[in-house]
Amino acid sequence: MTEPKAAPRSTYRLQIRPSFDLDDAAALVDYLRDLGVDWAYLSPLLQATSGSDHGYDVVDPTRVDPARGGAAGLDRFVAAARAEGLGILVDIVPNHQGVAVPRENPWWWDVLRQGQASPHAAAFDINWALGGRVRLPILGAELDEVLAAGEITIDADAGVVRYYDHELPLADGTGDGSVADVLARQHYELLHWRRGDAELNYRRFFAVTTLAGVRVEDPAVFDASHVEILRWIREGFIDGLRIDHPDGLADPGGYLERLADASGDAYVLVEKILEHGEELPAWWATDGTTGYDAMAALDWVLHDERGEDALARLDVELRGGEEPDYDDIVETAKRSWARGGLRAELLRLLPLVPVADRDGTPEVELEEALAELLTAFPVYRAYLPAGVDHVDEAVLEASERRPDLAPVFRTIAARLTGDPAGEFTRRFMQLTGPVMAKGVEDTTFYRWTRLTSLTEVGGDPQHWTAGVDAFHVASAHRQAAWPQAMTALSTHDTKRSEDVRARLAVLSELPERWAETLRELRAVASTDDGPLDTLLWQAIVGAWPASPERLHAYAEKAAREAGLSTSWTSPDEAFEAQMHAMVDAAFGDARDIVERFVAEIAPAGRSNSLALKLLQLAGPGVPDVYQGTELWDHSLVDPDNRRPVDFAERRSLLTRIDGGWVPPIDDSGAAKLLVTLRALRLRRDRPELFTRYTPMTIVGEAANHAVAFDRGGVVAVATRLPVGLVARGGWGDTALLRHHGETVDLLTGRRFTGDAVPLTELLADYPVALLAPVDALGGDAA
């Protein structure tokens, strides 16, 4: 009999960066053990661009980043983690490499120096047919203007071209002559940065020109880019891998098969975003996703469907009486990206459509048709021949919008489905994901702002609430289909941390009160952009108390991502000054309004936070705790969610709890730490109590305000819709029905023996309970 694959019972995500390197992480492993963590989960470790805080811009896949601790630092971390019994999961980035500083990436530097003759030319997804040179959109103006200004210099002795901070290699023997003549002899072409989105000839990560796509579908490139990673697995340094953005790869399924073969079928998770109702491909060699689908289900169960209409009316008011349509906003945003920011990738598809398939269609119409199909595509991508229904759906929707192009849509669809392994199909599917991500997550979610706790990665704000029954269905499915998939509440990519979303979910219970408060706030300060106003005021309320610097940074990013009143490429200084004045007002004339409203909703927000945490940590799948979120963490979008974590404070509070302290629900966040450590320790020490998923029955007048399930011996109970619960006078006769026999709530130590446990007793101290056999009080579970 073969040994079961090593898989974690829980993980704890650490952001390894220059300011928190592998030695800092090594010093933390005893705390992770005490918390009950099973595996440490590390952000990318390979050498990244200088100063990178996230590590997703790898420049050398053959070595551990010296700024993150280097090989010796990894050795020390592994030794420390193993001494504490921790497994190790590491994030890797197969889709792209960082090219912002060419000299730091030896492969890219050599390609720029030697062009197609470089041994690394095949590593990058470059369209050499488009001019024969790599197009670099780094100039602040057109080349002739830059040359006339003398801003480019040639240093033949050093063998480089310099343009301000940019340094590029000279091809051998090309250093003589005028600057223009020398540039004409290079294997790269310098462009105005504004031309990049349409004229770039290498595949990017989304629309980021400083991240160049890597061709890991080539076995030689796979081997070269995974040599260090696979060594870690082979030599027992790490136990599993998290795969970033698999949808960017030419063949995600094929990549995962190759990785499984090369790694000895190690534990592997994929950062795959699933649309509502979409299933992860069952044939992939993976243990599941990184948990955005679980996050959506967890969030939905805490929202009150009765608030939807009132918040919709407020949204119409903020838009000057115009009733928005979510699908229209998505369509507009996706089309804008397909024909704008991602046009270079779209144009690369055109020559791949055979003349015989064009039926005389002018190229401009063919481009329009491709953009419309990309816009209409309902999921991140299909994996043909599976997913023909997604292609059919896109053709149907696109044909309704543009009936004049319906024959072209059908022709393109036939090419996609008739040649699923062909280059056209592959590149089309590599582009549907970026169009979806940029159009929905990075644009629509900043324009559709009626309740921002629902506009989260992997979420769908059209689905207001899933309800308790739907939550149970989703959880049971996860237990049956993907029991080793990760579940998450906060990540380095979430738009808002779990505690911000939990607080803002309260607005679904208090829509009229929020509308009244927002009117007060806007009377003090406004951008005159109603949807943006509510987005920013919700961020302020959700993250409060926050520093002015954090909120100003968020406001700038949010407004530019929305791209309506200002943008990244064309900032409107007057508008942004008004926007920043609004943020300043939160610390001035509007401060009393903000603090009064936060004080009003914070208790219910904390109830929601504890409920989210317990439902995730006790639920099916492998729960991940993002660094620091064992206490309250009111972070906004990156880089705000990568701020330093005060682990000394967390150690101190954990020691007090282990000393017998039962913390109150207060500003310290220790109550959340209590929930976290009790659940994690129980999962680690008593895995036999977490072998199934059975919904539990709640009866009584307030039954709709609780959700409970049995995992095979341990029962989790959580409060939902706490504002409504208080309004109706509490739990009344509501009770949990359970098997008879003695059980203990691991959060309070309170014991119960009856087969009907009154929630007035069970949830008297906390809005959550973790019921376990009495013997679970012994050992590390207590």
C-alpha positions in Angstrom: 0.0 0.0 0.0 1.4 3.4 -0.9 1.8 6.0 1.7 -0.8 8.9 1.6 0.5 12.1 0.2 1.8 14.6 2.8 -0.8 17.4 3.1 -1.2 20.1 5.7 -4.0 20.3 8.2 -3.6 24.1 8.3 -1.2 26.7 7.0 0.1 30.2 8.0 1.1 32.5 5.2 4.3 34.6 5.7 5.3 37.4 3.4 9.1 36.9 3.0 10.8 40.1 2.0 13.9 42.1 2.7 12.4 43.6 5.8 11.2 40.2 7.0 13.6 37.6 5.7 14.0 33.9 6.2 15.8 34.4 9.4 13.0 36.5 10.8 10.6 33.7 9.8 12.9 31.1 11.4 12.6 33.0 14.7 8.8 32.7 14.5 8.4 29.0 14.0 7.9 28.3 17.7 5.1 30.8 17.8 3.5 29.1 14.8 3.7 25.8 16.6 2.2 27.2 19.7 -0.6 28.7 17.6 -1.4 25.2 16.3 -0.2 25.8 12.7 0.7 22.6 10.8 2.7 24.0 7.8 4.4 27.4 7.2 3.3 28.9 3.9 5.9 31.2 2.3 5.6 33.8 -0.4 8.0 33.4 -3.4 11.7 32.9 -2.4 13.6 33.0 -5.7 15.6 36.1 -6.5 13.3 39.0 -7.4 13.8 42.5 -8.7 15.7 44.7 -6.2 13.4 46.1 -3.6 10.5 43.8 -4.5 8.2 43.3 -1.4 6.1 40.6 -3.0 8.6 38.4 -4.9 6.4 37.7 -7.9 8.9 39.4 -10.2 11.5 36.6 -10.2 14.6 37.5 -12.1 16.7 34.4 -11.4 14.9 31.1 -10.9 18.1 29.3 -10.0 18.8 30.8 -6.6 17.1 31.9 -3.4 16.9 35.7 -3.2 19.9 37.0 -1.1 17.7 39.9 0.0 15.3 37.3 1.4 18.0 35.4 3.2 19.6 33.4 0.4 20.3 29.7 0.4 21.8 29.8 3.9 18.7 31.5 5.2 16.5 28.9 3.7 18.7 26.2 5.3 18.3 27.8 8.7 14.5 28.3 8.2 14.0 24.7 7.2 16.0 23.4 10.2 14.0 25.6 12.5 10.7 24.6 11.0 11.5 20.9 11.1 12.6 21.2 14.7 9.1 22.4 15.5 7.4 19.8 13.4 6.2 22.2 10.7 5.7 21.3 7.0 6.6 23.9 4.4 4.6 25.2 1.4 6.2 27.7 -1.0 4.6 30.0 -3.6 6.1 29.8 -7.1 5.6 31.8 -10.2 5.9 29.7 -13.4 4.1 32.2 -15.7 6.4 35.2 -15.9 9.7 36.8 -14.8 10.5 40.3 -13.8 12.2 42.4 -16.5 12.0 45.9 -14.9 15.8 46.0 -14.4 17.2 44.0 -17.3 20.7 43.5 -15.9 19.2 41.7 -12.8 17.6 39.1 -15.1 20.4 37.1 -16.8 18.1 35.4 -19.2 16.4 38.6 -20.3 19.7 40.5 -20.5 21.1 37.9 -22.8 18.0 38.0 -25.0 18.3 41.7 -25.3 22.0 41.4 -26.1 21.8 38.5 -28.6 18.3 38.5 -29.8 17.0 35.2 -31.3 20.6 33.8 -31.1 20.5 33.8 -27.4 20.2 30.4 -25.7 17.4 31.9 -23.6 15.4 33.3 -26.5 13.0 30.4 -26.3 12.4 31.0 -22.6 10.3 34.1 -23.2 7.0 34.3 -25.1 8.2 36.8 -27.7 6.7 37.4 -31.1 9.8 37.7 -33.2 7.8 37.8 -36.4 6.8 41.3 -35.3 9.8 43.3 -36.4 12.4 40.7 -35.2 13.3 42.8 -32.2 12.0 43.0 -28.6 9.9 46.1 -28.2 10.6 48.0 -24.9 8.1 50.7 -24.1 10.2 52.7 -21.7 10.5 56.1 -23.3 8.8 59.2 -22.0 8.3 60.5 -25.6 8.7 59.3 -29.2 12.2 58.1 -30.0 13.1 61.0 -32.3 12.2 63.5 -29.5 14.2 61.6 -26.9 17.2 61.5 -29.3 16.9 65.1 -30.1 16.9 65.9 -26.3 20.1 63.8 -25.9 18.5 61.7 -23.2 20.0 58.4 -24.5 23.7 57.8 -24.2 26.0 55.0 -25.4 28.7 53.7 -23.2 30.7 51.4 -25.5 33.3 50.7 -22.9 30.7 49.3 -20.5 28.7 47.8 -23.4 25.5 49.5 -22.4 22.8 51.9 -23.5 21.5 54.3 -20.8 18.3 56.2 -20.6 17.8 57.8 -17.2 17.6 54.8 -14.8 17.3 52.3 -17.6 20.4 50.3 -18.7 20.4 48.0 -21.6 23.1 45.8 -23.2 24.8 46.6 -26.5 25.0 43.8 -29.1 28.5 42.7 -29.8 30.3 45.0 -32.2 27.6 47.7 -32.3 29.0 50.5 -30.2 30.2 52.8 -32.9 28.3 55.5 -34.7 25.5 57.9 -33.8 23.1 57.0 -31.0 20.3 56.5 -33.6 22.6 54.2 -35.6 23.6 52.2 -32.6 20.1 51.7 -31.5 19.1 50.6 -34.9 21.6 47.7 -34.6 20.2 46.4 -31.3 18.0 43.4 -30.8 15.4 45.6 -29.1 13.4 48.6 -30.1 12.7 51.5 -27.8 9.1 52.8 -27.8 7.1 55.6 -26.1 5.5 53.9 -23.0 2.0 54.8 -24.3 2.5 52.6 -27.3 3.2 49.5 -25.3 -0.4 48.4 -24.8 -0.9 48.1 -28.5 2.5 47.4 -29.9 4.3 45.2 -27.4 5.5 41.9 -28.9 6.0 39.8 -25.8 3.3 38.3 -23.6 3.0 39.9 -20.2 1.4 39.1 -16.9 -1.9 40.9 -17.4 -1.0 44.4 -18.6 2.3 44.7 -16.6 5.1 45.3 -19.1 7.7 44.7 -16.5 6.6 41.0 -16.2 7.4 39.0 -19.3 5.7 35.7 -20.0 7.7 32.5 -19.8 7.2 29.5 -22.0 7.2 26.7 -19.4 5.4 24.5 -22.0 8.8 24.0 -23.5 10.4 21.1 -21.5 13.8 22.7 -21.5 12.4 25.9 -20.2 10.4 24.0 -17.5 13.6 22.2 -16.4 15.7 25.4 -16.3 13.1 27.5 -14.5 12.3 24.8 -11.9 15.7 23.4 -11.2 16.0 25.1 -7.8 12.4 24.5 -6.8 12.5 20.9 -7.6 15.8 20.6 -5.7 14.0 21.9 -2.6 11.4 19.1 -2.9 13.9 16.4 -3.8 16.2 17.2 -0.9 13.3 17.5 1.6 13.5 21.3 2.1 9.8 21.8 1.3 6.7 19.7 1.1 4.4 21.5 -1.3 3.9 24.2 -3.9 1.4 26.9 -4.5 1.2 27.8 -8.2 0.6 31.4 -9.1 -1.7 32.2 -12.0 -1.9 28.8 -13.8 -4.4 30.3 -16.3 -1.6 32.3 -17.9 0.2 29.1 -19.0 -0.2 27.6 -22.4 -1.4 24.3 -21.0 -2.2 24.5 -17.3 -3.2 20.8 -17.1 -0.1 19.7 -18.9 2.1 21.9 -16.7 0.6 20.3 -13.6 1.2 16.8 -14.9 4.8 17.6 -15.6 5.2 19.2 -12.2 3.6 16.1 -10.5 6.0 13.8 -12.3 9.0 16.0 -11.5 8.1 16.5 -7.9 7.1 13.0 -7.0 3.4 14.1 -6.8 4.0 16.6 -4.1 1.1 18.6 -2.6 0.2 21.3 -5.0 -2.4 24.1 -4.9 -3.4 26.4 -7.8 -4.3 30.0 -7.6 -7.3 29.5 -9.8 -10.3 31.9 -9.7 -13.6 30.1 -10.2 -16.7 32.0 -11.3 -19.9 31.3 -9.4 -20.9 27.7 -10.1 -17.7 26.9 -11.9 -15.8 23.7 -11.0 -12.1 23.2 -10.8 -11.0 20.8 -13.6 -11.1 17.4 -12.0 -8.3 16.0 -14.3 -5.7 18.5 -13.1 -2.9 17.1 -11.0 -3.6 19.4 -8.0 -5.0 19.2 -4.5 -7.3 22.2 -5.1 -7.4 25.9 -5.2 -5.9 28.5 -2.9 -9.4 29.2 -1.5 -11.1 32.2 -3.1 -14.1 30.1 -3.9 -14.4 29.1 -0.2 -13.9 32.8 0.8 -16.9 33.8 -1.3 -19.1 31.1 0.3 -18.0 32.2 3.8 -18.7 35.8 3.1 -22.1 35.3 1.6 -23.5 33.5 4.6 -23.0 36.6 6.8 -24.9 39.0 4.5 -28.6 39.9 5.0 -30.5 39.6 1.7 -33.1 42.1 3.1 -30.6 44.9 2.7 -30.1 44.5 -1.0 -33.0 46.6 -2.2 -32.3 49.5 0.1 -28.6 49.6 -0.9 -29.6 49.4 -4.5 -31.8 52.4 -4.1 -28.9 54.3 -2.5 -26.7 53.4 -5.4 -29.2 54.8 -7.9 -29.3 58.0 -5.8 -25.5 58.3 -5.9 -25.6 57.9 -9.7 -28.0 60.8 -10.1 -31.1 58.6 -10.6 -29.5 56.3 -13.2 -30.1 52.6 -12.4 -26.9 50.7 -13.2 -26.7 47.2 -14.7 -23.9 45.1 -13.3 -23.5 43.1 -16.5 -23.3 46.3 -18.5 -20.5 47.7 -16.3 -18.6 44.4 -16.6 -19.1 44.4 -20.4 -17.8 48.0 -20.7 -14.8 47.3 -18.5 -13.8 44.1 -20.2 -14.2 45.5 -23.7 -12.1 48.5 -22.7 -9.3 46.2 -21.6 -9.5 43.9 -24.6 -9.3 46.8 -27.0 -7.0 49.0 -24.9 -4.7 47.8 -22.2 -4.4 44.3 -23.6 -4.6 45.2 -27.3 -1.1 44.0 -28.0 -2.1 40.5 -26.9 -5.3 40.7 -28.9 -3.4 41.8 -32.0 -1.2 38.8 -31.7 -4.3 36.6 -32.4 -5.1 38.2 -35.8 -2.4 36.6 -38.0 -3.3 33.2 -36.4 -6.8 33.2 -38.0 -6.3 31.6 -41.4 -7.3 33.5 -44.5 -9.7 30.7 -45.3 -11.5 31.2 -42.0 -11.9 35.0 -42.5 -14.4 34.8 -45.3 -13.4 38.2 -46.5 -13.8 39.8 -43.1 -11.8 43.0 -42.9 -9.1 42.9 -40.3 -10.7 45.8 -38.3 -13.9 43.7 -38.0 -11.9 40.6 -37.1 -10.3 42.6 -34.3 -13.7 43.8 -33.1 -15.1 40.3 -33.2 -12.2 38.9 -31.1 -12.6 41.7 -28.6 -16.3 41.0 -28.3 -15.8 37.3 -27.7 -13.2 38.0 -25.1 -15.6 40.4 -23.5 -18.4 37.9 -23.5 -16.3 35.0 -22.2 -18.1 33.9 -19.0 -15.1 32.4 -17.1 -11.4 33.0 -16.7 -10.7 30.4 -19.4 -11.8 27.1 -20.9 -9.6 24.1 -21.2 -10.7 22.8 -24.5 -11.9 20.3 -25.5 -13.6 20.7 -22.1 -15.5 23.9 -21.8 -17.1 24.1 -25.3 -20.2 25.3 -23.5 -18.3 28.4 -22.4 -17.4 29.1 -26.0 -21.0 28.7 -27.1 -22.2 31.0 -24.3 -19.7 33.7 -25.4 -20.8 33.4 -29.1 -24.5 33.7 -28.0 -23.9 36.7 -25.9 -21.6 38.4 -28.3 -24.1 37.8 -31.2 -26.8 39.5 -29.2 -24.7 42.6 -28.8 -23.3 42.6 -32.4 -25.5 40.6 -34.7 -23.6 42.0 -37.6 -20.6 40.0 -36.5 -22.4 36.8 -35.7 -21.0 34.9 -38.6 -17.5 35.9 -37.6 -18.1 34.8 -34.0 -19.2 31.4 -35.3 -16.1 31.1 -37.5 -13.8 32.0 -34.6 -15.6 29.5 -32.3 -15.2 26.8 -34.8 -11.5 27.5 -35.0 -11.2 27.4 -31.2 -13.1 24.2 -30.7 -11.9 22.4 -33.9 -8.2 22.8 -33.0 -8.1 22.8 -29.2 -4.3 22.3 -29.1 -3.6 24.9 -31.8 -1.7 28.1 -31.2 -4.8 30.3 -31.9 -6.8 28.5 -29.3 -4.0 28.5 -26.7 -3.3 32.2 -27.1 -7.0 33.1 -27.0 -7.4 31.1 -23.7 -4.3 32.8 -22.3 -6.0 36.1 -22.9 -9.5 35.5 -21.6 -8.1 35.4 -18.0 -6.4 38.8 -18.1 -9.4 40.4 -19.7 -11.6 38.9 -17.0 -9.2 39.9 -14.2 -8.6 43.4 -15.3 -12.2 44.0 -16.4 -13.9 42.6 -13.3 -11.6 42.5 -10.3 -9.5 45.5 -11.1 -12.1 47.8 -12.7 -15.7 46.8 -12.2 -15.1 46.1 -8.5 -14.1 49.8 -8.2 -17.2 50.9 -10.1 -19.8 48.7 -8.6 -19.7 50.0 -5.0 -23.0 49.5 -3.4 -21.6 47.0 -0.8 -17.8 46.5 -1.1 -17.7 43.5 1.2 -19.0 41.6 -1.8 -16.6 42.9 -4.4 -13.8 40.5 -3.5 -11.5 38.3 -5.5 -13.4 35.2 -6.4 -16.7 36.8 -5.4 -19.7 37.8 -7.4 -21.6 40.9 -6.1 -24.7 39.8 -8.0 -25.1 37.0 -5.5 -25.9 38.9 -2.4 -26.2 36.1 0.0 -26.0 32.3 -0.2 -28.0 31.6 3.0 -27.4 28.8 5.4 -28.6 26.0 3.2 -26.4 27.0 0.3 -23.5 27.4 2.7 -23.9 23.8 3.8 -24.1 22.6 0.2 -20.9 24.4 -0.7 -19.1 23.1 2.4 -20.3 19.5 1.9 -19.1 19.7 -1.8 -15.7 20.9 -0.7 -15.4 18.0 1.8 -16.4 15.5 -0.8 -14.6 16.8 -3.8 -11.6 18.8 -2.7 -10.9 18.0 1.0 -7.2 19.1 0.8 -7.9 22.4 -1.0 -7.0 25.5 0.8 -9.6 27.9 2.3 -8.8 31.5 2.9 -10.2 34.7 4.4 -7.4 37.1 3.7 -4.5 36.9 1.2 -1.9 39.2 -0.3 -4.3 39.8 -3.2 -7.6 40.4 -1.4 -9.2 43.9 -1.9 -10.0 44.0 1.8 -9.0 41.9 4.8 -11.5 39.6 6.4 -12.2 42.0 9.3 -12.9 44.9 6.9 -15.3 42.7 5.0 -16.9 41.4 8.2 -17.5 45.0 9.4 -18.9 46.2 6.1 -21.2 43.1 5.9 -23.1 44.8 8.8 -24.3 47.4 6.3 -26.4 44.8 4.7 -28.3 44.7 8.0 -28.4 48.5 8.4 -28.9 49.9 4.9 -31.0 52.9 5.8 -28.6 53.8 8.6 -25.7 53.6 6.2 -27.5 55.8 3.7 -28.2 58.4 6.3 -24.6 58.4 7.5 -23.2 58.5 3.9 -25.4 61.6 3.2 -23.9 63.2 6.3 -20.4 62.4 5.3 -20.9 63.6 1.7 -22.3 66.8 3.0 -19.0 67.4 4.7 -16.7 66.2 1.8 -17.3 64.6 -1.5 -15.5 64.0 -4.8 -18.8 64.6 -6.7 -18.5 61.0 -8.0 -21.2 59.2 -6.0 -20.1 55.6 -6.5 -16.5 56.5 -5.7 -17.6 58.4 -2.6 -19.3 55.4 -1.2 -16.4 53.2 -2.1 -14.0 55.5 -0.2 -16.2 56.2 2.8 -16.8 52.4 3.1 -13.0 51.9 3.0 -12.6 54.6 5.7 -15.3 53.1 7.9 -14.1 49.5 7.3 -10.4 50.2 8.1 -10.9 52.7 10.9 -8.8 53.6 12.8 -6.3 53.9 10.0 -3.5 56.4 9.3 -4.0 59.2 6.8 -1.2 57.8 4.7 -2.9 54.5 4.4 -6.2 55.9 3.4 -4.7 58.4 0.9 -2.8 55.6 -0.8 -5.9 53.5 -1.0 -8.0 56.4 -2.4 -5.5 57.1 -5.1 -5.3 53.4 -6.1 -9.1 52.9 -6.0 -9.9 56.0 -8.0 -7.3 55.2 -10.7 -8.4 51.6 -10.9 -12.0 52.7 -11.4 -10.6 54.8 -14.3 -13.6 57.1 -14.6 -12.7 60.4 -12.9 -9.0 59.8 -13.0 -6.7 57.0 -14.1 -3.1 55.7 -13.9 -2.2 56.8 -17.4 -3.9 60.2 -17.3 -4.2 61.4 -13.6 -6.6 64.3 -13.1 -4.8 66.5 -10.6 -7.8 68.7 -9.8 -10.1 65.7 -9.2 -7.4 63.9 -7.1 -6.9 67.0 -5.0 -10.6 67.0 -4.2 -10.4 63.3 -3.4 -7.5 63.7 -1.0 -9.4 66.6 0.6 -12.2 64.2 1.3 -9.9 61.7 2.9 -8.5 64.6 5.0 -12.0 65.4 6.1 -12.2 62.0 7.7 -9.6 63.2 10.2 -11.1 66.7 10.4 -14.7 67.9 10.1 -16.1 64.4 9.4 -14.2 62.6 12.1 -17.1 62.6 14.6 -19.4 61.1 12.1 -17.0 58.4 11.1 -16.1 57.5 14.7 -19.8 57.5 15.8 -20.8 55.1 13.0 -17.8 52.8 13.5 -18.6 52.6 17.2 -22.2 51.6 16.2 -21.2 48.8 13.8 -17.9 47.6 15.2 -19.5 45.1 17.8 -21.5 43.4 15.0 -18.4 43.5 12.8 -16.4 41.7 15.4 -19.2 39.1 15.8 -19.0 38.6 12.0 -15.2 38.4 12.2 -15.2 35.7 14.8 -17.9 33.8 12.9 -15.9 34.0 9.7 -12.8 32.8 11.5 -14.4 29.8 13.1 -16.4 28.7 10.1 -13.2 28.7 8.0 -10.9 27.2 10.6 -13.3 24.4 11.6 -14.7 23.9 8.1 -13.6 21.5 5.3 -10.4 22.1 3.4 -7.0 23.3 4.6 -7.5 26.7 6.4 -4.8 29.3 5.8 -4.2 32.1 8.3 -2.7 35.1 6.5 0.0 36.7 8.6 -1.3 38.7 11.5 -4.9 38.0 11.0 -5.2 35.9 14.2 -5.9 39.4 15.7 -8.1 42.1 14.3 -6.6 43.2 11.0 -8.3 46.0 9.1 -6.2 46.1 6.0 -7.1 47.3 2.5 -5.7 46.3 -0.9 -2.0 45.8 -1.4 0.4 47.1 -0.4 -1.6 47.9 2.7 -2.0 44.2 3.5 1.8 43.7 3.5 2.5 46.0 6.5 4.7 44.7 9.2 3.1 42.4 11.8 3.7 42.8 15.6 4.4 39.2 16.5 5.7 40.2 19.9 2.2 41.4 20.8 0.7 38.1 19.5 3.1 36.0 21.5 2.3 37.9 24.6 -1.4 37.5 24.2 -1.1 33.8 23.4 1.0 33.3 26.5 -1.8 35.0 28.6 -4.4 32.8 27.0 -2.4 29.6 27.7 -2.1 30.8 31.3 -5.9 30.6 31.7 -7.0 34.1 30.6 -10.4 34.1 28.8 -10.2 37.3 26.8 -13.1 39.7 26.3 -14.1 40.8 22.9 -12.2 44.1 22.8 -9.7 46.2 20.9 -6.9 43.8 21.6 -8.3 41.1 19.3 -7.3 38.4 21.7 -10.8 36.8 21.4 -10.0 36.2 17.7 -6.6 34.7 18.7 -8.4 32.4 21.1 -10.7 31.1 18.4 -7.7 30.7 16.1 -5.5 28.7 18.4 -8.3 26.5 19.7 -9.4 25.5 16.2 -5.9 25.1 14.8 -4.6 23.0 17.7 -7.6 20.8 17.6 -7.2 20.2 13.8 -3.5 19.4 14.3 -3.8 17.2 17.4 -7.2 15.5 16.8 -7.5 15.1 13.0 -10.0 12.2 13.5 -12.6 14.7 14.7 -12.5 16.4 11.2 -13.4 13.6 8.8 -16.8 14.6 7.5 -19.2 17.5 7.1 -22.8 17.3 8.5 -25.0 20.3 8.8 -26.4 20.6 12.3 -30.0 21.6 13.1 -30.8 24.8 14.9 -34.4 25.2 16.2 -36.3 28.1 17.7 -37.3 31.6 17.1 -33.9 32.9 16.1 -32.7 29.8 14.2 -31.9 31.9 11.1 -29.2 33.7 13.1 -27.0 30.7 13.5 -25.0 28.2 11.4 -23.6 25.0 12.7 -22.0 21.9 11.4 -20.4 18.6 12.7 -17.0 17.7 11.3 -17.0 14.1 12.7 -16.8 14.8 16.4 -16.3 18.5 16.7 -19.2 20.9 16.2 -18.8 24.6 15.2 -21.5 27.1 15.9 -21.5 30.7 14.7 -23.8 33.7 14.9 -24.9 35.4 11.7 -26.8 38.7 11.2 -26.0 39.9 14.7 -27.7 43.3 14.4 -31.0 41.5 13.6 -30.4 39.2 16.5 -30.1 42.0 19.0 -33.1 43.8 17.5 -35.3 40.8 18.1 -34.2 40.5 21.7 -31.6 37.7 21.5 -31.8 34.0 21.1 -34.9 33.3 23.1 -35.7 29.6 22.9 -33.2 28.9 20.0 -31.2 25.7 20.6 -28.7 23.4 18.9 -29.8 19.8 18.5 -27.0 17.4 19.0 -26.2 13.9 20.2 -26.5 13.4 23.9 -23.4 13.0 26.1 -21.0 15.4 27.6 -19.2 17.9 25.4 -17.1 21.0 26.1 -16.9 24.4 24.4 -13.1 24.8 23.9 -13.4 28.6 23.9 -15.0 28.9 27.3 -14.5 25.5 29.0 -18.3 25.4 29.6 -19.7 21.8 29.5 -23.0 20.6 28.1 -24.8 17.3 28.4 -28.2 17.6 26.9 -29.3 16.8 23.4 -30.7 20.4 23.0 -28.2 23.1 23.9 -29.7 26.6 24.4 -27.8 29.2 22.4 -28.4 31.7 25.2 -26.0 29.5 27.3 -23.7 28.3 24.5 -23.1 31.7 23.1 -23.3 33.7 26.2 -19.7 34.9 26.1 -18.8 34.7 22.4 -20.8 34.7 19.2 -19.1 31.4 18.4 -18.6 28.0 20.0 -16.3 25.0 19.3 -17.8 21.9 20.9 -15.6 18.9 21.2 -15.3 15.7 23.3 -14.3 16.4 26.9 -10.9 14.6 26.4 -10.0 17.3 23.8 -9.3 19.5 26.8 -6.1 17.6 27.4 -2.8 18.2 25.7 -2.2 20.9 23.2 -5.8 21.2 22.1 -6.7 23.0 25.4 
